[in-house]
Amino acid sequence: MAHRVSRRNFIAAAGAGVAAVSAAGGAAAQPPTGARKRNVLLYVVDDQGRGDAGCYGNPVIKTPGLDRLAAAGVRFTHGFCTTASCSASRSVILSGLYNHANGQYGLEHACHHFASFSDVDGLPVRLSRAGYRTARIGKFHVAPEAVYHFDEILKAPGNVPADMAEACRDFIADASDKPFFLYFCTTQPHRPFHRQGADPVAPEDVIVPPYLPDSPECREELAQYYGSVQTADAGLLRLLDILEQTGHWDDTLVLFVSDNGIPFPGAKTTLYEPGMNLPCVVRDPFSGTAGTVTDAMVNWADITPTILDFAGADVGEKQLQGRSFLPVLRGAPSSGWDEIYALHTFHEVTMYYPMRVVRERRYKLIWNIAHGLTYPFASDLYNSATWQAVLKRSDAVYGKRTVAAYLHRPAFELYDLEADPHEVNNLAEDPAHAETLERLKNKLRAFQERTGDPWLLKWQRE
């Protein structure tokens, strides 16, 4: 307990995190004259990759919901989760704090039993204090409930996204003078892949990304995954219809993100680009930036500050570690949004593998703190037909990497993303890049100091 108090004092003294501003410090939302509400819909899908949508260039997956949102809003090409694990990522989304600051290092359910610190100020609680009525539906996967308390828990039989959307209709249409915050979370496209009402996709039609093996097993699983993505999208499409039908299309901020990368080895649980560079599409009803694309680098710690900024909610004494990207939604240039930080410590409780990352436009540094350990597998990834086929055939290569390189990683991985977008040519031992390596190490240490990361001591002890 003394250690926790010490961390709390450190964080308080440090103020907020990497870009440390209060949500109220961003551009205040200014709805048009006569607008009554500033509603918020946050739509989070489970394990969807950035390229897996029509608006992100995939011609096979049918995503009319996300495509429609992108046509009406802003599509981010550089949106990043801070940790590629379900519960840990969702805790950042709902708190505006990195995992070492909110305490939720890994999965919430069953024996894993990770939870946020009880004194964290969760987004729904902050919005409730600001006069919002709040509701959630679908996957929750964070704890404790009091930190992330919603006024209502909506349900639909079977957790089919389109049916879940209908279950939200009355909440959205409620004539209350209070604005609403709806947190909508699908279980799709998480394994096992569920496809309800979506057109089937043939394995021969899928687009195998470079980080995966082009094998029959992988193609079959990708086809199932595609169908599950389409099922998740059907819920978004229905919700957008409901917003229009209830008269709330023009007063509701709609945000769409995925919690982490796709459920295949090489993406989910890793901090390589497929694990952390994810879809992010946002429509601000009070901006004139429909159909635009931005390369501003944002991460999921920025979501809570952005929503609070839009709501005009006072942050109070408990600061946030992200910053509001509301100005970007309203046409501000992406300059100043040129780096992000990420981290990973656990997924399942048995999967200890702490990593810390700084990513700039060109260079990216991954610090594998426990590099002496073999890289661990999430149960669903290890048991996947894709990975089991690799083991059965004793394949030496998996996607762009060797299997050995995937399982056994050095202390530092430095990549030039312009020359090496697939992150296979580690420059950390290259004398020509020694200055860049040291510069990024210093950035990483400074980030850890600002945000109260206990793993900071590993620089000295290991």
Buried (B, 14 or more C-beta within 10 A) or exposed (E): EEEEEEBBEBBEEBBBBBBBBBBBBBBEBEBEEEEEBBBBBBBBBBBBBBBBBBBBEBEBBBBBBBBBBBEBBBBBBBBBBBBBBBBBBBBBBBBBBBBBBBBBBBBBEEEBEBBBBEEBBBBBBBBBEBEBBBBBBBBBBBBBEEBBEBBBEBEBEEBBBBBBBBBBBEBBBEEEEBBBBBBBBBBBBBBEBBBBEBEEBEBEBBBBBEBBBEBEBBBBBBBBBBBBBBBBBBBBBBBBBBBEEBEBBEBBBBBBBBBBBBBBBBBBBBBBBBBBBBBBBBBBBBBEBEEBEBEBBBBBBBBBBBBBBBBBBEBEEBBBBBBBBBBBBBEBEBEEBBBBBBBBBBBBBEBBBBBBBBBBEEBBBBBBBBBEBEBBBBEBBEEBBBBEBBEEEEBEEBBBBBBEBBBBBEEBBBBBBEEBEBBBEBBBEEEEBEEBBEBBBEBBBEBBEBBBBBBBEBEEEE
